[in-house]
Amino acid sequence: MENAPMNESQKVQQNTQQKKQQRGRWKLFLVLAICASPLIFSYLAYYVIKPTGRTNYGTLLDPRLYPMPDLHGVLQGGAPQELSVYKGKWIMLQVSSSDCQQRCQNALYAMRQLRLMQGKDMDRIERVLLVPDQQPMDTLLIRVLEDTHILRVDAKAIQTWLPVEPDATVQDRLYLIDPLGNLMMRYPVEADPNKVKKDLIKLLKASSIG
């Protein structure tokens, strides 16, 4: 059965409704653009609009290639926890087996100090350790890792997500994730803390979110 043709009043009403919908879409787009603009500006300021001589210490990563996956992480107490709950802040990420030998401990200590070095901006940074096994961690080590979020995750999920050079492993690297959950920079696990600090200062200064 064919629909009856619309009269002029119905046509006017339909056109008005379509215009309202279009305005609503534009308003939504504008709100999203305003919310994203601080981080977009930080990328432009840091990666594109570089004054002569500005360099970064870490290896830049293309965030489009490494979106944050669901890792199905588990906290030390057994409660489920996704890495994504820390979005909204900058994340310093390290991977280590549960035994965390001296090199691992040194790197975690350096990560702690890097956060403290940021002074009033330290609360904009979270520290996360991903553990790709189910072996128990030493109680003393857990105490040393105070304020570091420890997540047990599947090893394959980590290897699929985090990029490394052919001659390295994920446990050889420290990763930096932006407040939107984009993997954006990689460092050697034994990186020079003072040089990493300079990168962090630049990024925190350029970004008004996180």
C-alpha positions in Angstrom: 0.0 0.0 0.0 1.5 3.3 -1.1 1.8 6.2 1.4 -0.4 9.2 0.9 1.5 12.2 -0.5 2.4 14.8 2.2 0.6 18.1 2.2 2.4 21.4 2.5 2.1 21.5 6.3 3.6 18.0 6.7 6.5 18.9 4.3 7.3 22.0 6.4 7.2 20.0 9.6 9.5 17.3 8.1 12.0 20.0 6.8 12.0 21.6 10.3 12.7 18.3 12.0 15.5 17.5 9.5 17.1 20.9 10.2 16.9 20.3 14.0 18.6 16.9 13.6 21.4 18.5 11.5 21.9 21.3 14.1 22.1 18.6 16.8 24.7 16.7 14.9 26.8 19.8 14.4 26.5 20.7 18.1 27.7 17.2 19.1 30.6 17.4 16.6 31.6 20.8 18.1 31.5 19.5 21.6 33.7 16.5 20.7 36.1 18.8 18.8 36.4 21.2 21.8 37.0 18.2 24.1 39.7 16.8 21.9 41.4 20.0 20.9 43.8 20.2 23.9 45.4 16.9 23.1 45.4 17.6 19.4 47.2 20.8 20.1 49.7 19.0 22.3 50.5 16.7 19.4 50.8 19.6 17.0 53.0 21.5 19.4 55.2 18.5 20.2 55.5 16.7 17.0 54.7 19.1 14.2 55.4 22.7 15.2 58.9 22.0 16.4 61.2 25.0 16.9 64.6 24.4 15.4 66.7 22.2 17.7 63.9 20.6 19.6 64.4 16.8 19.9 62.7 14.1 21.9 64.6 11.3 23.7 62.0 8.6 23.4 61.1 6.8 20.2 57.8 8.2 18.8 55.1 5.7 18.0 52.1 6.1 15.7 49.2 5.9 18.1 46.8 4.9 15.3 48.7 1.6 15.0 48.5 0.6 18.7 45.0 1.3 20.2 44.7 0.2 23.8 43.1 -3.3 23.8 41.1 -5.0 26.5 43.8 -6.9 28.4 41.4 -8.5 30.9 43.8 -7.7 33.7 43.6 -8.9 37.3 44.8 -7.0 40.3 47.0 -8.5 43.1 43.9 -9.3 45.1 42.2 -11.1 42.2 39.7 -8.4 41.2 39.4 -7.7 37.5 40.8 -4.4 36.2 41.3 -3.0 32.8 44.2 -0.8 31.9 41.7 1.6 30.4 40.5 2.7 33.9 43.6 4.8 34.1 42.7 6.8 30.9 42.5 10.5 31.6 46.0 10.5 32.9 49.4 9.9 31.4 50.5 6.3 32.0 54.1 5.1 32.4 54.0 1.4 31.6 56.5 -1.3 32.3 56.3 -5.1 31.8 58.1 -7.6 34.0 57.7 -11.2 35.2 56.7 -11.7 38.8 60.2 -12.3 40.0 61.3 -8.7 38.9 65.1 -9.0 39.2 67.4 -6.1 40.0 67.2 -4.4 36.5 63.4 -4.5 36.8 63.5 -3.0 40.3 65.8 -0.3 39.2 63.5 0.6 36.3 60.5 0.7 38.6 62.3 2.9 41.1 63.3 5.3 38.2 59.7 5.4 37.1 58.6 6.3 40.6 61.3 9.1 40.7 60.3 10.4 37.3 56.7 10.9 38.5 58.0 12.7 41.7 60.2 14.9 39.6 57.1 16.4 38.0 56.2 18.3 41.2 52.7 19.7 41.1 52.0 17.7 37.9 52.9 14.3 39.4 49.2 13.5 40.0 48.7 13.7 36.2 50.8 10.5 35.9 50.0 6.9 36.8 52.5 4.0 36.9 51.5 0.6 35.8 53.3 -2.7 35.9 52.0 -5.5 33.6 52.9 -9.0 34.9 52.5 -11.7 32.2 52.5 -14.7 34.5 50.6 -16.0 37.6 53.6 -16.7 39.9 53.4 -15.0 43.3 55.3 -11.8 43.9 57.6 -11.2 46.9 55.7 -9.4 49.6 58.6 -7.0 50.2 58.7 -6.2 46.4 55.0 -5.4 46.5 55.6 -2.9 49.3 58.4 -1.3 47.4 56.1 -0.9 44.4 53.7 1.2 46.5 51.4 3.3 44.3 52.3 1.3 41.2 49.3 -0.5 39.8 50.1 -4.1 39.2 48.0 -5.9 36.6 48.3 -9.6 35.8 47.6 -10.0 32.0 48.0 -12.6 29.3 51.5 -12.6 27.8 50.2 -13.0 24.2 48.0 -9.9 24.6 51.0 -7.8 25.7 53.2 -9.1 22.8 50.4 -8.4 20.3 49.9 -4.9 21.5 53.3 -3.4 22.5 55.8 -2.9 19.7 59.5 -3.7 20.2 62.6 -3.8 18.0 63.6 -7.2 16.5 66.5 -7.5 19.0 64.4 -6.6 22.1 61.5 -7.7 24.3 58.7 -5.8 25.9 60.5 -6.2 29.2 63.4 -4.2 27.8 61.2 -1.2 27.3 59.3 1.5 29.1 56.1 2.9 27.4 54.3 6.2 27.6 50.5 6.3 27.0 48.6 9.6 26.6 45.4 10.5 28.5 43.2 9.2 25.6 44.8 5.8 25.8 47.1 6.2 22.8 50.5 4.4 22.9 52.8 7.2 21.9 56.4 6.8 23.1 58.9 4.1 23.9 62.1 4.1 26.0 64.9 1.7 26.9 64.1 0.2 30.3 67.4 1.6 31.5 66.8 5.0 29.9 68.5 8.2 31.3 65.9 9.5 33.8 66.9 13.1 33.2 66.3 12.9 29.5 62.9 11.1 30.0 62.0 13.8 32.5 62.6 16.5 29.8 60.2 14.7 27.5 57.5 14.4 30.2 57.8 18.1 31.1 57.3 19.1 27.4 54.3 16.9 27.0 52.6 17.9 30.3 53.2 21.6 29.4 51.8 21.2 25.9 48.7 19.2 27.0 46.0 20.7 29.2 44.3 17.4 29.8 45.4 14.4 31.8 
